[in-house]
Amino acid sequence: MPLYDYQCNKCSEIFEIKKSIHDDSGVSCKSCGATAKQIFVPATVYHKGKKSEKLKEYSEKNPRAKMYTQMADRAINHVMKNIGKK
């Protein structure tokens, strides 16, 4: 089942929900219970080398980039934790 990203209309919390592509039911915020809207979160690309420090600095200064970096880290950790579990 795919993961979808949602943002709360009230508290702006961003969270993931695993649900069927055919499930069109509404989603409530896990923090406050208000309705949430589905959002698109683009993939984050990690670079190694000299530019990685500049990317890290940019990510720390830009709240939106920081959010994407945190979401990518969660996704990577999830995949790494579940490698080999089928």
Gaussian input, Z-matrix of N, CA and C with variables (Angstrom, degrees):
# hf/3-21g

backbone

0 1
 N
 C     1     B1
 C     2     B2     1     A1
 N     3     B3     2     A2     1     D1
 C     4     B4     3     A3     2     D2
 C     5     B5     4     A4     3     D3
 N     6     B6     5     A5     4     D4
 C     7     B7     6     A6     5     D5
 C     8     B8     7     A7     6     D6
 N     9     B9     8     A8     7     D7
 C    10    B10     9     A9     8     D8
 C    11    B11    10    A10     9     D9
 N    12    B12    11    A11    10    D10
 C    13    B13    12    A12    11    D11
 C    14    B14    13    A13    12    D12
 N    15    B15    14    A14    13    D13
 C    16    B16    15    A15    14    D14
 C    17    B17    16    A16    15    D15
 N    18    B18    17    A17    16    D16
 C    19    B19    18    A18    17    D17
 C    20    B20    19    A19    18    D18
 N    21    B21    20    A20    19    D19
 C    22    B22    21    A21    20    D20
 C    23    B23    22    A22    21    D21
 N    24    B24    23    A23    22    D22
 C    25    B25    24    A24    23    D23
 C    26    B26    25    A25    24    D24
 N    27    B27    26    A26    25    D25
 C    28    B28    27    A27    26    D26
 C    29    B29    28    A28    27    D27
 N    30    B30    29    A29    28    D28
 C    31    B31    30    A30    29    D29
 C    32    B32    31    A31    30    D30
 N    33    B33    32    A32    31    D31
 C    34    B34    33    A33    32    D32
 C    35    B35    34    A34    33    D33
 N    36    B36    35    A35    34    D34
 C    37    B37    36    A36    35    D35
 C    38    B38    37    A37    36    D36
 N    39    B39    38    A38    37    D37
 C    40    B40    39    A39    38    D38
 C    41    B41    40    A40    39    D39
 N    42    B42    41    A41    40    D40
 C    43    B43    42    A42    41    D41
 C    44    B44    43    A43    42    D42
 N    45    B45    44    A44    43    D43
 C    46    B46    45    A45    44    D44
 C    47    B47    46    A46    45    D45
 N    48    B48    47    A47    46    D46
 C    49    B49    48    A48    47    D47
 C    50    B50    49    A49    48    D48
 N    51    B51    50    A50    49    D49
 C    52    B52    51    A51    50    D50
 C    53    B53    52    A52    51    D51
 N    54    B54    53    A53    52    D52
 C    55    B55    54    A54    53    D53
 C    56    B56    55    A55    54    D54
 N    57    B57    56    A56    55    D55
 C    58    B58    57    A57    56    D56
 C    59    B59    58    A58    57    D57
 N    60    B60    59    A59    58    D58
 C    61    B61    60    A60    59    D59
 C    62    B62    61    A61    60    D60
 N    63    B63    62    A62    61    D61
 C    64    B64    63    A63    62    D62
 C    65    B65    64    A64    63    D63
 N    66    B66    65    A65    64    D64
 C    67    B67    66    A66    65    D65
 C    68    B68    67    A67    66    D66
 N    69    B69    68    A68    67    D67
 C    70    B70    69    A69    68    D68
 C    71    B71    70    A70    69    D69
 N    72    B72    71    A71    70    D70
 C    73    B73    72    A72    71    D71
 C    74    B74    73    A73    72    D72
 N    75    B75    74    A74    73    D73
 C    76    B76    75    A75    74    D74
 C    77    B77    76    A76    75    D75
 N    78    B78    77    A77    76    D76
 C    79    B79    78    A78    77    D77
 C    80    B80    79    A79    78    D78
 N    81    B81    80    A80    79    D79
 C    82    B82    81    A81    80    D80
 C    83    B83    82    A82    81    D81
 N    84    B84    83    A83    82    D82
 C    85    B85    84    A84    83    D83
 C    86    B86    85    A85    84    D84
 N    87    B87    86    A86    85    D85
 C    88    B88    87    A87    86    D86
 C    89    B89    88    A88    87    D87
 N    90    B90    89    A89    88    D88
 C    91    B91    90    A90    89    D89
 C    92    B92    91    A91    90    D90
 N    93    B93    92    A92    91    D91
 C    94    B94    93    A93    92    D92
 C    95    B95    94    A94    93    D93
 N    96    B96    95    A95    94    D94
 C    97    B97    96    A96    95    D95
 C    98    B98    97    A97    96    D96
 N    99    B99    98    A98    97    D97
 C   100   B100    99    A99    98    D98
 C   101   B101   100   A100    99    D99
 N   102   B102   101   A101   100   D100
 C   103   B103   102   A102   101   D101
 C   104   B104   103   A103   102   D102
 N   105   B105   104   A104   103   D103
 C   106   B106   105   A105   104   D104
 C   107   B107   106   A106   105   D105
 N   108   B108   107   A107   106   D106
 C   109   B109   108   A108   107   D107
 C   110   B110   109   A109   108   D108
 N   111   B111   110   A110   109   D109
 C   112   B112   111   A111   110   D110
 C   113   B113   112   A112   111   D111
 N   114   B114   113   A113   112   D112
 C   115   B115   114   A114   113   D113
 C   116   B116   115   A115   114   D114
 N   117   B117   116   A116   115   D115
 C   118   B118   117   A117   116   D116
 C   119   B119   118   A118   117   D117
 N   120   B120   119   A119   118   D118
 C   121   B121   120   A120   119   D119
 C   122   B122   121   A121   120   D120
 N   123   B123   122   A122   121   D121
 C   124   B124   123   A123   122   D122
 C   125   B125   124   A124   123   D123
 N   126   B126   125   A125   124   D124
 C   127   B127   126   A126   125   D125
 C   128   B128   127   A127   126   D126
 N   129   B129   128   A128   127   D127
 C   130   B130   129   A129   128   D128
 C   131   B131   130   A130   129   D129
 N   132   B132   131   A131   130   D130
 C   133   B133   132   A132   131   D131
 C   134   B134   133   A133   132   D132
 N   135   B135   134   A134   133   D133
 C   136   B136   135   A135   134   D134
 C   137   B137   136   A136   135   D135
 N   138   B138   137   A137   136   D136
 C   139   B139   138   A138   137   D137
 C   140   B140   139   A139   138   D138
 N   141   B141   140   A140   139   D139
 C   142   B142   141   A141   140   D140
 C   143   B143   142   A142   141   D141
 N   144   B144   143   A143   142   D142
 C   145   B145   144   A144   143   D143
 C   146   B146   145   A145   144   D144
 N   147   B147   146   A146   145   D145
 C   148   B148   147   A147   146   D146
 C   149   B149   148   A148   147   D147
 N   150   B150   149   A149   148   D148
 C   151   B151   150   A150   149   D149
 C   152   B152   151   A151   150   D150
 N   153   B153   152   A152   151   D151
 C   154   B154   153   A153   152   D152
 C   155   B155   154   A154   153   D153
 N   156   B156   155   A155   154   D154
 C   157   B157   156   A156   155   D155
 C   158   B158   157   A157   156   D156
 N   159   B159   158   A158   157   D157
 C   160   B160   159   A159   158   D158
 C   161   B161   160   A160   159   D159
 N   162   B162   161   A161   160   D160
 C   163   B163   162   A162   161   D161
 C   164   B164   163   A163   162   D162
 N   165   B165   164   A164   163   D163
 C   166   B166   165   A165   164   D164
 C   167   B167   166   A166   165   D165
 N   168   B168   167   A167   166   D166
 C   169   B169   168   A168   167   D167
 C   170   B170   169   A169   168   D168
 N   171   B171   170   A170   169   D169
 C   172   B172   171   A171   170   D170
 C   173   B173   172   A172   171   D171
 N   174   B174   173   A173   172   D172
 C   175   B175   174   A174   173   D173
 C   176   B176   175   A175   174   D174
 N   177   B177   176   A176   175   D175
 C   178   B178   177   A177   176   D176
 C   179   B179   178   A178   177   D177
 N   180   B180   179   A179   178   D178
 C   181   B181   180   A180   179   D179
 C   182   B182   181   A181   180   D180
 N   183   B183   182   A182   181   D181
 C   184   B184   183   A183   182   D182
 C   185   B185   184   A184   183   D183
 N   186   B186   185   A185   184   D184
 C   187   B187   186   A186   185   D185
 C   188   B188   187   A187   186   D186
 N   189   B189   188   A188   187   D187
 C   190   B190   189   A189   188   D188
 C   191   B191   190   A190   189   D189
 N   192   B192   191   A191   190   D190
 C   193   B193   192   A192   191   D191
 C   194   B194   193   A193   192   D192
 N   195   B195   194   A194   193   D193
 C   196   B196   195   A195   194   D194
 C   197   B197   196   A196   195   D195
 N   198   B198   197   A197   196   D196
 C   199   B199   198   A198   197   D197
 C   200   B200   199   A199   198   D198
 N   201   B201   200   A200   199   D199
 C   202   B202   201   A201   200   D200
 C   203   B203   202   A202   201   D201
 N   204   B204   203   A203   202   D202
 C   205   B205   204   A204   203   D203
 C   206   B206   205   A205   204   D204
 N   207   B207   206   A206   205   D205
 C   208   B208   207   A207   206   D206
 C   209   B209   208   A208   207   D207
 N   210   B210   209   A209   208   D208
 C   211   B211   210   A210   209   D209
 C   212   B212   211   A211   210   D210
 N   213   B213   212   A212   211   D211
 C   214   B214   213   A213   212   D212
 C   215   B215   214   A214   213   D213
 N   216   B216   215   A215   214   D214
 C   217   B217   216   A216   215   D215
 C   218   B218   217   A217   216   D216
 N   219   B219   218   A218   217   D217
 C   220   B220   219   A219   218   D218
 C   221   B221   220   A220   219   D219
 N   222   B222   221   A221   220   D220
 C   223   B223   222   A222   221   D221
 C   224   B224   223   A223   222   D222
 N   225   B225   224   A224   223   D223
 C   226   B226   225   A225   224   D224
 C   227   B227   226   A226   225   D225
 N   228   B228   227   A227   226   D226
 C   229   B229   228   A228   227   D227
 C   230   B230   229   A229   228   D228
 N   231   B231   230   A230   229   D229
 C   232   B232   231   A231   230   D230
 C   233   B233   232   A232   231   D231
 N   234   B234   233   A233   232   D232
 C   235   B235   234   A234   233   D233
 C   236   B236   235   A235   234   D234
 N   237   B237   236   A236   235   D235
 C   238   B238   237   A237   236   D236
 C   239   B239   238   A238   237   D237
 N   240   B240   239   A239   238   D238
 C   241   B241   240   A240   239   D239
 C   242   B242   241   A241   240   D240
 N   243   B243   242   A242   241   D241
 C   244   B244   243   A243   242   D242
 C   245   B245   244   A244   243   D243
 N   246   B246   245   A245   244   D244
 C   247   B247   246   A246   245   D245
 C   248   B248   247   A247   246   D246
 N   249   B249   248   A248   247   D247
 C   250   B250   249   A249   248   D248
 C   251   B251   250   A250   249   D249
 N   252   B252   251   A251   250   D250
 C   253   B253   252   A252   251   D251
 C   254   B254   253   A253   252   D252
 N   255   B255   254   A254   253   D253
 C   256   B256   255   A255   254   D254
 C   257   B257   256   A256   255   D255

   B1=1.4474
   B2=1.5371
   B3=1.3280
   B4=1.4662
   B5=1.5269
   B6=1.3283
   B7=1.4600
   B8=1.5257
   B9=1.3186
   B10=1.4517
   B11=1.5187
   B12=1.3354
   B13=1.4583
   B14=1.5240
   B15=1.3250
   B16=1.4614
   B17=1.5180
   B18=1.3490
   B19=1.4545
   B20=1.5223
   B21=1.3213
   B22=1.4608
   B23=1.5236
   B24=1.3242
   B25=1.4598
   B26=1.5231
   B27=1.3279
   B28=1.4608
   B29=1.5315
   B30=1.3354
   B31=1.4740
   B32=1.5309
   B33=1.3329
   B34=1.4721
   B35=1.5243
   B36=1.3295
   B37=1.4713
   B38=1.5275
   B39=1.3321
   B40=1.4633
   B41=1.5168
   B42=1.3372
   B43=1.4592
   B44=1.5211
   B45=1.3305
   B46=1.4586
   B47=1.5206
   B48=1.3196
   B49=1.4627
   B50=1.5250
   B51=1.3245
   B52=1.4631
   B53=1.5206
   B54=1.3401
   B55=1.4578
   B56=1.5208
   B57=1.3074
   B58=1.4567
   B59=1.5232
   B60=1.3034
   B61=1.4618
   B62=1.5336
   B63=1.3239
   B64=1.4642
   B65=1.5316
   B66=1.3183
   B67=1.4639
   B68=1.5271
   B69=1.3283
   B70=1.4607
   B71=1.5294
   B72=1.3270
   B73=1.4625
   B74=1.5267
   B75=1.3151
   B76=1.4555
   B77=1.5187
   B78=1.3167
   B79=1.4609
   B80=1.5174
   B81=1.3327
   B82=1.4590
   B83=1.5176
   B84=1.3186
   B85=1.4620
   B86=1.5244
   B87=1.3246
   B88=1.4589
   B89=1.5273
   B90=1.3432
   B91=1.4632
   B92=1.5210
   B93=1.3581
   B94=1.4650
   B95=1.5276
   B96=1.3350
   B97=1.4575
   B98=1.5158
   B99=1.3364
   B100=1.4660
   B101=1.5292
   B102=1.3303
   B103=1.4629
   B104=1.5253
   B105=1.3222
   B106=1.4618
   B107=1.5172
   B108=1.3244
   B109=1.4618
   B110=1.5250
   B111=1.3232
   B112=1.4597
   B113=1.5251
   B114=1.3267
   B115=1.4575
   B116=1.5231
   B117=1.3143
   B118=1.4552
   B119=1.5194
   B120=1.2997
   B121=1.4599
   B122=1.5232
   B123=1.3420
   B124=1.4601
   B125=1.5203
   B126=1.3101
   B127=1.4652
   B128=1.5213
   B129=1.3067
   B130=1.4547
   B131=1.5176
   B132=1.3164
   B133=1.4560
   B134=1.5192
   B135=1.3134
   B136=1.4549
   B137=1.5200
   B138=1.3110
   B139=1.4558
   B140=1.5178
   B141=1.2967
   B142=1.4600
   B143=1.5215
   B144=1.3079
   B145=1.4550
   B146=1.5141
   B147=1.3453
   B148=1.4649
   B149=1.5228
   B150=1.3138
   B151=1.4619
   B152=1.5209
   B153=1.3186
   B154=1.4636
   B155=1.5219
   B156=1.3334
   B157=1.4689
   B158=1.5245
   B159=1.3311
   B160=1.4678
   B161=1.5251
   B162=1.3249
   B163=1.4622
   B164=1.5235
   B165=1.3239
   B166=1.4610
   B167=1.5247
   B168=1.3355
   B169=1.4668
   B170=1.5286
   B171=1.3304
   B172=1.4633
   B173=1.5238
   B174=1.3149
   B175=1.4575
   B176=1.5208
   B177=1.3305
   B178=1.4682
   B179=1.5235
   B180=1.3348
   B181=1.4642
   B182=1.5313
   B183=1.3105
   B184=1.4561
   B185=1.5317
   B186=1.3419
   B187=1.4700
   B188=1.5296
   B189=1.3184
   B190=1.4638
   B191=1.5273
   B192=1.3285
   B193=1.4663
   B194=1.5227
   B195=1.3294
   B196=1.4673
   B197=1.5296
   B198=1.3367
   B199=1.4611
   B200=1.5271
   B201=1.3478
   B202=1.4640
   B203=1.5225
   B204=1.3268
   B205=1.4625
   B206=1.5215
   B207=1.3304
   B208=1.4648
   B209=1.5265
   B210=1.3279
   B211=1.4651
   B212=1.5314
   B213=1.3327
   B214=1.4654
   B215=1.5213
   B216=1.3305
   B217=1.4691
   B218=1.5257
   B219=1.3386
   B220=1.4682
   B221=1.5197
   B222=1.3342
   B223=1.4644
   B224=1.5246
   B225=1.3196
   B226=1.4686
   B227=1.5201
   B228=1.3215
   B229=1.4688
   B230=1.5233
   B231=1.3246
   B232=1.4674
   B233=1.5259
   B234=1.3207
   B235=1.4671
   B236=1.5208
   B237=1.3219
   B238=1.4645
   B239=1.5284
   B240=1.3264
   B241=1.4612
   B242=1.5239
   B243=1.3303
   B244=1.4584
   B245=1.5255
   B246=1.3222
   B247=1.4698
   B248=1.5217
   B249=1.2959
   B250=1.4586
   B251=1.5183
   B252=1.3156
   B253=1.4710
   B254=1.5171
   B255=1.3002
   B256=1.4749
   B257=1.5004
   A1=108.60
   A2=117.38
   A3=119.86
   A4=113.04
   A5=114.81
   A6=122.44
   A7=108.35
   A8=116.21
   A9=121.78
   A10=108.37
   A11=115.69
   A12=121.55
   A13=109.13
   A14=114.97
   A15=121.68
   A16=109.59
   A17=115.12
   A18=121.09
   A19=108.27
   A20=115.40
   A21=121.60
   A22=110.24
   A23=116.01
   A24=121.24
   A25=112.21
   A26=117.27
   A27=120.77
   A28=112.47
   A29=117.38
   A30=120.12
   A31=113.43
   A32=117.48
   A33=124.08
   A34=114.63
   A35=117.39
   A36=121.35
   A37=108.79
   A38=116.67
   A39=121.68
   A40=107.97
   A41=115.99
   A42=120.14
   A43=109.79
   A44=115.35
   A45=121.86
   A46=110.21
   A47=115.42
   A48=122.37
   A49=107.68
   A50=115.89
   A51=120.80
   A52=106.66
   A53=115.97
   A54=119.00
   A55=110.51
   A56=115.41
   A57=122.37
   A58=110.57
   A59=115.83
   A60=120.88
   A61=110.76
   A62=117.25
   A63=122.22
   A64=112.77
   A65=117.66
   A66=122.26
   A67=108.89
   A68=116.42
   A69=119.85
   A70=112.46
   A71=116.34
   A72=119.78
   A73=110.29
   A74=115.98
   A75=121.62
   A76=111.91
   A77=115.43
   A78=121.54
   A79=108.73
   A80=115.93
   A81=121.89
   A82=109.89
   A83=115.68
   A84=122.25
   A85=110.05
   A86=116.35
   A87=120.96
   A88=111.69
   A89=116.99
   A90=120.44
   A91=113.53
   A92=116.50
   A93=118.62
   A94=114.26
   A95=118.20
   A96=121.09
   A97=115.55
   A98=117.88
   A99=121.00
   A100=109.85
   A101=116.09
   A102=119.39
   A103=110.26
   A104=115.13
   A105=120.94
   A106=109.14
   A107=115.53
   A108=120.78
   A109=109.44
   A110=115.30
   A111=119.89
   A112=108.34
   A113=116.40
   A114=121.37
   A115=109.83
   A116=115.69
   A117=121.66
   A118=108.14
   A119=116.36
   A120=121.49
   A121=107.22
   A122=117.04
   A123=119.13
   A124=111.72
   A125=115.35
   A126=120.70
   A127=110.21
   A128=116.06
   A129=122.44
   A130=108.21
   A131=115.27
   A132=120.49
   A133=108.21
   A134=116.18
   A135=121.34
   A136=109.69
   A137=116.05
   A138=121.73
   A139=108.91
   A140=115.61
   A141=120.77
   A142=106.97
   A143=116.58
   A144=120.32
   A145=111.52
   A146=115.34
   A147=121.61
   A148=112.86
   A149=116.90
   A150=120.29
   A151=112.78
   A152=118.04
   A153=119.68
   A154=112.07
   A155=118.43
   A156=120.76
   A157=110.72
   A158=117.17
   A159=120.16
   A160=110.55
   A161=116.50
   A162=119.96
   A163=110.63
   A164=116.66
   A165=121.10
   A166=110.18
   A167=117.11
   A168=121.12
   A169=110.59
   A170=116.39
   A171=120.61
   A172=110.53
   A173=115.82
   A174=120.86
   A175=111.35
   A176=116.40
   A177=119.88
   A178=111.84
   A179=117.75
   A180=121.59
   A181=112.66
   A182=117.59
   A183=122.25
   A184=109.27
   A185=118.39
   A186=120.65
   A187=113.71
   A188=117.39
   A189=119.67
   A190=110.41
   A191=116.60
   A192=120.16
   A193=110.12
   A194=116.67
   A195=120.49
   A196=110.20
   A197=116.52
   A198=120.65
   A199=110.32
   A200=116.46
   A201=120.08
   A202=111.16
   A203=116.28
   A204=120.26
   A205=110.34
   A206=116.93
   A207=120.68
   A208=110.79
   A209=117.05
   A210=120.01
   A211=110.67
   A212=116.51
   A213=119.80
   A214=110.45
   A215=116.51
   A216=120.21
   A217=110.81
   A218=117.08
   A219=120.37
   A220=110.49
   A221=116.36
   A222=120.26
   A223=110.91
   A224=116.56
   A225=120.46
   A226=110.32
   A227=117.29
   A228=120.73
   A229=111.12
   A230=116.70
   A231=121.23
   A232=110.26
   A233=116.27
   A234=120.31
   A235=110.62
   A236=116.60
   A237=120.17
   A238=111.02
   A239=117.04
   A240=121.45
   A241=111.28
   A242=116.35
   A243=120.44
   A244=114.50
   A245=117.79
   A246=119.78
   A247=108.55
   A248=114.88
   A249=119.85
   A250=114.17
   A251=117.99
   A252=120.77
   A253=107.96
   A254=116.33
   A255=120.40
   A256=110.19
   D1=136.76
   D2=-177.69
   D3=-75.89
   D4=156.58
   D5=174.54
   D6=-96.60
   D7=137.83
   D8=177.20
   D9=-122.94
   D10=144.91
   D11=179.04
   D12=-97.21
   D13=137.12
   D14=179.43
   D15=-131.48
   D16=153.19
   D17=174.94
   D18=-128.31
   D19=131.80
   D20=-179.21
   D21=-66.95
   D22=136.89
   D23=178.21
   D24=-73.84
   D25=-18.64
   D26=-176.76
   D27=-100.91
   D28=-56.32
   D29=-174.17
   D30=-101.50
   D31=-2.20
   D32=178.17
   D33=66.51
   D34=12.79
   D35=176.16
   D36=-60.87
   D37=137.71
   D38=176.27
   D39=-108.59
   D40=131.73
   D41=-177.63
   D42=-149.85
   D43=166.49
   D44=-179.91
   D45=-108.98
   D46=145.83
   D47=175.84
   D48=-130.19
   D49=134.17
   D50=173.94
   D51=-95.47
   D52=118.83
   D53=179.25
   D54=-154.44
   D55=160.37
   D56=-179.41
   D57=-64.95
   D58=148.05
   D59=177.40
   D60=-63.87
   D61=-22.67
   D62=-179.10
   D63=-90.83
   D64=-7.01
   D65=-179.13
   D66=-81.95
   D67=109.70
   D68=-179.37
   D69=-106.34
   D70=18.39
   D71=179.27
   D72=-70.74
   D73=155.27
   D74=179.50
   D75=-67.83
   D76=161.63
   D77=-179.34
   D78=-122.69
   D79=136.40
   D80=177.24
   D81=-105.72
   D82=148.49
   D83=179.03
   D84=-63.83
   D85=137.18
   D86=178.78
   D87=-71.92
   D88=-22.90
   D89=-177.44
   D90=-88.88
   D91=-48.30
   D92=-173.32
   D93=-118.58
   D94=-10.00
   D95=177.51
   D96=86.80
   D97=-3.70
   D98=179.00
   D99=-71.95
   D100=167.26
   D101=178.63
   D102=-68.90
   D103=152.29
   D104=-179.29
   D105=-129.49
   D106=152.08
   D107=178.55
   D108=-110.93
   D109=147.66
   D110=178.09
   D111=-73.43
   D112=137.86
   D113=178.86
   D114=-124.10
   D115=159.32
   D116=176.16
   D117=-100.86
   D118=126.97
   D119=177.71
   D120=-118.74
   D121=111.82
   D122=-178.97
   D123=-67.55
   D124=156.58
   D125=179.29
   D126=-66.26
   D127=146.46
   D128=176.60
   D129=-103.38
   D130=136.61
   D131=179.59
   D132=-107.90
   D133=131.04
   D134=178.15
   D135=-98.68
   D136=135.34
   D137=177.60
   D138=-116.05
   D139=146.38
   D140=174.78
   D141=-113.57
   D142=146.17
   D143=177.79
   D144=121.09
   D145=-159.85
   D146=-174.84
   D147=-59.73
   D148=-38.96
   D149=-175.48
   D150=-74.43
   D151=-15.87
   D152=-176.14
   D153=-62.79
   D154=-33.59
   D155=177.97
   D156=-66.99
   D157=-39.72
   D158=178.10
   D159=-65.98
   D160=-39.73
   D161=176.98
   D162=-63.74
   D163=-39.82
   D164=178.77
   D165=-63.66
   D166=-44.27
   D167=178.19
   D168=-60.56
   D169=-45.81
   D170=179.42
   D171=-60.30
   D172=-43.76
   D173=-179.21
   D174=-61.56
   D175=-38.83
   D176=-178.50
   D177=-70.98
   D178=-29.72
   D179=-177.88
   D180=-87.49
   D181=-25.70
   D182=-175.78
   D183=-103.75
   D184=111.42
   D185=-176.47
   D186=-58.23
   D187=-37.66
   D188=-179.20
   D189=-68.64
   D190=-43.09
   D191=177.76
   D192=-64.51
   D193=-37.09
   D194=178.63
   D195=-63.38
   D196=-41.64
   D197=178.92
   D198=-61.59
   D199=-44.70
   D200=179.77
   D201=-64.03
   D202=-39.27
   D203=178.78
   D204=-63.47
   D205=-43.19
   D206=178.93
   D207=-63.58
   D208=-40.59
   D209=179.19
   D210=-66.58
   D211=-39.38
   D212=177.83
   D213=-64.96
   D214=-40.91
   D215=177.59
   D216=-60.57
   D217=-42.30
   D218=178.54
   D219=-62.81
   D220=-42.13
   D221=-179.72
   D222=-64.66
   D223=-43.82
   D224=179.13
   D225=-63.13
   D226=-44.74
   D227=178.77
   D228=-61.34
   D229=-40.02
   D230=179.32
   D231=-63.16
   D232=-46.05
   D233=179.99
   D234=-64.36
   D235=-46.34
   D236=-178.51
   D237=-62.45
   D238=-37.75
   D239=-179.95
   D240=-67.18
   D241=-31.81
   D242=-174.24
   D243=-102.98
   D244=6.36
   D245=177.79
   D246=-61.45
   D247=131.82
   D248=178.56
   D249=87.07
   D250=-9.63
   D251=178.50
   D252=-95.35
   D253=106.43
   D254=179.70
   D255=-124.12

